[in-house]
Amino acid sequence: MGTLRMTTPRLLALQAMLDDPERERYGLDLATQAGLEPATVYPILVAFETVGWVSSREEDVDAHAVGRPRRRYYRLTPTGVTAAREAVAARRQRAARGLSRRPAW
């Protein structure tokens, strides 16, 4: 378990996952919902899984029968739900503080 540097793409992925924390999502679905490119979302999901925020599983289907590769589904863990809520709240607090500051001039 650990912490991650929160980048905007990571926050977007967390926000998308928090819309329904119990729902499993595959990478392309999550990328679309978060407004990210698939090539961006997969390394994010690996990082989240490495620190224990996300668990994943590969679907049990015959790829030939369904006519597509098997999907890997991702879901927030209980630790991940807490970490995601804290990260999103922290970003909102930083943004609110920045808006309330008076200009330096």
N, C-alpha and C positions, 0 to 999 in steps of 0.2 A: 504494500500500500504506500501511497505517496501523494505528492502534490504535483501539479503541472503549472507551467506558465500559461496564463490564460490569454490566448490570442482571440481576435475577433472570429475567425472561422471556428475555433473550438467552442466559443460561447454560442455561436449560431447553432452548432450541432447539439449542444446541451439544451438550448432553449427548445429546439425541435423535439428532442427526446422527452423533455418535461411536459410537453403538451399531453402526453399519455404515457407516463412512466412504466406502466405494466405491459405496454404493447411491444412486441418484437418487430424490428424493422430490418430490412436488408439494406445494404449500402446505397444502392441507387435510389431507393425510396427515401431514405434519410437525406441524401444529397439534394434531391429535388425539394423536399420539404424545407430544408435549411437554406436553400438558395446557393448551394455550393456545388462545385464540380466534383464528380466522382473521384477523380484523382486526388482531390484535396481531402475528401471525407475518409477514405480508407486509412491513411496514416493516422488520422485523428482517432479513429476507432481502435486501432492497434495501441496507441498511447493510452487511451482510456482503459482498455482491457489490461494493459501492463500494470497500471496502478490500482486495478480492482474496481473501477467505476462501472465497467461494462462486462457482461458475460456474453458469450456467443455460442452458437451451435450451427452445425451444417444441416440443412434440411435432408431428410431421408426420402429422396425420390430417385427414380431412374431418369437421369438426364436425357437419355435418348427418347424415352417415352414421352416426356413433357416438352421436348424440343428446345431445351435451353440448359445452360450449366446449372448445377446445384447452387442454391443461394446460401449465404452465411447470414444468419439472423442475429441481431444484437439487441440487448435489453439492458437498461440501467440496473445495477445492483442496488440494494438498500443504501450501501455506502455511497454509491454513485448518485442516487437521488439527493441525498443530503449535500454532497459536494457540489452538485449541479445547482441546487437552490442557493447555496452560499455563494458560488461564483457569480451567478446572475445577479443576486442581491448586491454583492460588492461592486460589480460594474455599474449598476444603477445608482448606488450611493456616490461613486466617483463621478459619474456623469452629472448628478444633481449638484454636487459641490462645485464642479466646474462651471455650471450654468449660473450659480448664485454669486460667483466672484465678480467683483467690479473690474472694469477695464483698468489697466495700469496707467493709461494716459489721463 
